[in-house]
Amino acid sequence: MKSLVMSALMLTTAMLGAAPARAQPALPDQTIKNIVLVHGAFVDETSWDGVAAILTAKGYKVTAVKNPLTSLADDVAATNAVLDAQNGPVVLVGHSWGGVVIGEAGDNAKVASLVYVSAFAPEKGETITALAASGPATPGTAAIRPDAKGYLTIDSAVFPSAVAGDLPKKIGEHLAAHQMPINHTAFDAPTEVAAWHDKPSWYVLSSKDLVLDPHAQAFFAERMKAKVTTVEGSHASLASHAEEVAAVIEAAAGAK
């Protein structure tokens, strides 16, 4: 399944004109060179392929975490394992549910800055379930369905338009058919850390997001005093606006 998702997202990157991999000058000494990317619910680490390709071509060391999506603690542990393996300071980036994960794992001493992309940014003690209930359901959240074991996915008929409305329809359909379910308990787990209190933060706000309401994104960004970049993208802006997302990550790395 991973190869199929990777192929789909790399096709998206090509269609959207992302830069091909090629030799680049060495990064300035003061630039943070390690980038760790944390994916959201319902997808895997290949959702970051477009952004990763752009940054790798510029000389960054990019690692995408493979979250098990079995619990918040498990995802944080997976992220910390990747962080501990890095040589030097890190820019830690999270998309969607990944924002919850980086808020916890961002307490790791190697993390120098945080980047949220269409992401939840809970305060200590908050849960995604409670945050989602505080406002009207979006088309994406209204289409979340549990299976018999309590794992959640988004209705495959709704997924392409609600999650990936600015990607080619065939790619949205492919992603819908190959979702990575998340255990419902992850959304009920209170966060224990909000690393954005102590680490400089950036936020990519997706103004056409039909999963995480843009007003909620603005609330998170304002509360954490993040540097905000707005893109006219869907919840899948990490793919549809890969160049802009990569530029924000570079800014967090001190390169811009």
C-alpha positions in Angstrom: 0.0 0.0 0.0 2.8 2.4 0.8 4.2 2.2 -2.7 0.8 3.0 -4.1 0.3 6.1 -1.9 3.9 7.2 -2.6 3.3 6.9 -6.4 0.1 8.9 -6.1 1.6 11.7 -4.1 4.8 11.9 -6.2 2.5 12.2 -9.2 0.7 15.1 -7.4 4.1 16.8 -6.8 5.0 16.4 -10.4 1.7 17.8 -11.6 2.0 20.8 -9.3 5.5 21.6 -10.5 7.6 20.8 -7.5 11.3 21.1 -8.0 13.1 17.9 -9.2 15.9 16.5 -7.0 19.3 17.9 -8.0 22.6 18.9 -6.5 22.3 22.1 -4.4 24.9 24.3 -2.7 25.6 23.5 1.0 23.3 25.1 3.5 24.6 28.0 5.6 26.3 26.9 8.8 23.6 28.5 11.0 20.7 26.7 9.3 19.0 23.8 11.1 19.6 20.9 8.7 17.5 18.2 10.3 13.7 18.2 9.4 11.4 15.6 11.0 7.9 15.3 9.5 4.9 13.9 11.3 1.8 12.8 9.4 -1.8 13.1 10.4 -4.6 10.6 10.8 -5.9 8.5 7.9 -2.7 8.8 5.9 0.9 7.6 6.3 4.3 9.2 6.1 4.3 9.3 2.3 1.8 12.2 2.5 5.0 14.3 3.1 6.7 13.0 -0.1 6.3 16.3 -2.1 7.6 18.5 0.7 10.4 16.0 1.6 11.6 16.0 -2.1 11.8 19.8 -2.2 13.8 20.0 1.1 16.1 17.1 0.4 17.0 18.7 -3.0 18.1 21.8 -1.1 20.4 19.8 1.2 18.3 19.2 4.3 18.3 15.8 6.1 14.6 14.9 6.0 13.0 12.1 8.0 9.3 11.2 7.9 7.9 9.5 11.0 5.7 6.4 10.5 3.0 6.9 13.2 1.3 3.6 14.3 -1.9 5.6 14.9 -2.7 3.3 17.8 -2.6 5.9 20.5 -1.3 9.4 21.2 1.4 7.9 23.4 2.5 5.4 20.7 2.7 8.2 18.1 4.7 10.4 20.4 7.1 7.5 21.2 7.6 6.8 17.5 8.4 10.5 16.9 10.8 10.7 19.9 12.6 7.6 18.5 13.2 9.5 15.3 14.2 12.7 17.1 16.7 10.9 19.3 18.4 9.5 16.2 19.0 12.9 14.7 22.5 14.5 14.8 21.9 18.1 15.9 18.9 20.4 16.3 15.6 19.6 14.5 12.7 21.4 13.0 9.7 19.3 13.9 6.7 19.5 11.6 3.2 18.1 12.1 0.1 17.9 9.8 -3.4 17.7 11.2 -3.4 15.1 14.0 0.4 15.3 13.8 0.1 18.7 15.4 -1.0 17.0 18.6 2.0 14.7 18.4 4.6 17.4 17.9 3.1 19.4 20.8 4.1 16.5 23.0 7.3 15.3 21.3 8.4 18.9 20.8 9.5 18.9 24.4 12.5 16.8 23.2 15.7 18.7 23.7 16.7 18.3 20.1 13.7 20.2 18.8 14.6 23.8 18.0 11.3 24.9 16.4 7.9 23.7 15.5 5.8 24.0 12.3 2.1 23.2 12.2 0.4 22.5 8.8 -3.4 22.6 8.9 -2.9 21.1 12.4 -4.4 20.8 15.8 -2.3 22.6 18.5 -3.9 21.7 21.8 -3.1 23.2 25.2 -2.0 20.9 28.0 -5.0 18.8 29.1 -7.1 19.3 26.0 -8.4 16.5 23.8 -9.2 16.5 20.1 -12.6 15.1 20.9 -13.4 18.1 23.1 -11.9 20.6 20.7 -13.9 19.2 17.8 -17.1 19.3 19.8 -16.6 23.0 20.6 -17.7 24.0 17.1 -19.9 22.8 14.2 -18.7 19.7 12.5 -16.9 20.2 9.2 -17.7 18.0 6.1 -14.7 16.0 6.9 -15.3 15.4 10.6 -18.9 14.7 10.0 -17.9 11.8 7.7 -15.6 10.1 10.3 -16.8 6.5 10.8 -15.7 3.8 13.4 -15.2 0.2 12.5 -16.1 -2.7 14.8 -12.8 -2.4 16.7 -13.1 1.4 17.2 -10.7 2.5 14.5 -11.7 5.6 12.6 -11.7 6.4 8.9 -13.4 9.1 6.7 -16.3 7.9 4.5 -14.5 7.1 1.2 -17.3 8.9 -0.8 -16.7 12.1 1.1 -12.9 11.9 1.5 -11.8 13.2 -2.0 -13.8 16.4 -1.7 -13.5 17.0 2.0 -9.8 16.2 2.5 -8.2 16.6 -0.9 -10.5 18.9 -2.9 -7.6 20.7 -4.6 -5.8 17.5 -5.7 -6.7 15.6 -8.9 -9.9 13.5 -8.2 -8.2 10.2 -8.9 -5.5 10.9 -6.3 -8.2 11.8 -3.7 -10.1 8.6 -4.5 -6.9 6.5 -4.2 -6.1 8.0 -0.8 -9.7 7.4 0.3 -9.4 3.8 -0.6 -6.1 3.3 1.2 -6.7 5.1 4.4 -4.7 4.4 7.6 -7.3 4.0 10.4 -6.6 5.7 13.7 -7.7 4.3 17.1 -10.5 6.4 18.5 -8.8 6.6 21.9 -6.1 8.8 20.4 -8.7 11.6 20.0 -9.8 11.1 23.6 -6.3 11.3 25.2 -5.6 14.6 27.1 -2.3 16.1 26.1 0.4 16.3 28.7 2.7 18.9 27.1 2.2 21.9 24.9 5.7 22.5 23.6 4.7 25.5 21.7 4.9 27.5 24.9 8.7 27.1 24.9 9.6 26.6 21.2 9.3 29.1 18.4 6.4 28.1 16.2 5.2 28.6 12.6 1.7 27.8 11.3 0.5 27.1 7.7 -3.2 27.9 7.7 -5.2 26.3 4.9 -8.1 28.6 4.1 -10.2 26.1 2.1 -9.8 23.3 4.6 -13.0 21.2 5.0 -11.6 19.0 7.8 -10.1 21.4 10.4 -12.0 24.6 10.2 -9.8 27.6 9.2 -11.2 29.6 12.1 -10.0 26.9 14.5 -6.6 27.0 12.8 -6.5 30.7 13.2 -7.3 30.3 16.9 -4.5 27.8 17.4 -2.0 30.0 15.6 -3.0 33.1 17.5 -2.9 31.3 20.9 0.6 30.0 20.3 1.8 33.3 18.8 2.9 31.5 15.7 4.2 33.1 12.6 1.4 32.4 10.1 1.4 31.8 6.4 -2.0 31.3 4.7 -2.4 29.2 1.7 -5.6 28.8 -0.4 -5.5 25.0 0.1 -7.5 22.1 1.3 -6.6 19.9 4.3 -4.1 18.3 1.9 -2.2 21.5 1.4 1.0 19.7 2.4 0.7 18.1 -1.1 -1.2 20.7 -3.1 0.9 23.6 -1.8 4.2 21.7 -1.2 6.4 24.5 -2.3 4.8 27.0 0.1 4.9 24.6 3.0 8.5 23.8 2.3 9.3 27.5 2.4 7.8 27.9 5.8 9.8 24.9 7.1 12.9 26.6 5.7 12.0 29.8 7.6 11.7 27.8 10.8 15.2 26.3 10.0 16.6 29.8 9.9 17.4 29.7 6.2 15.0 32.5 5.2 
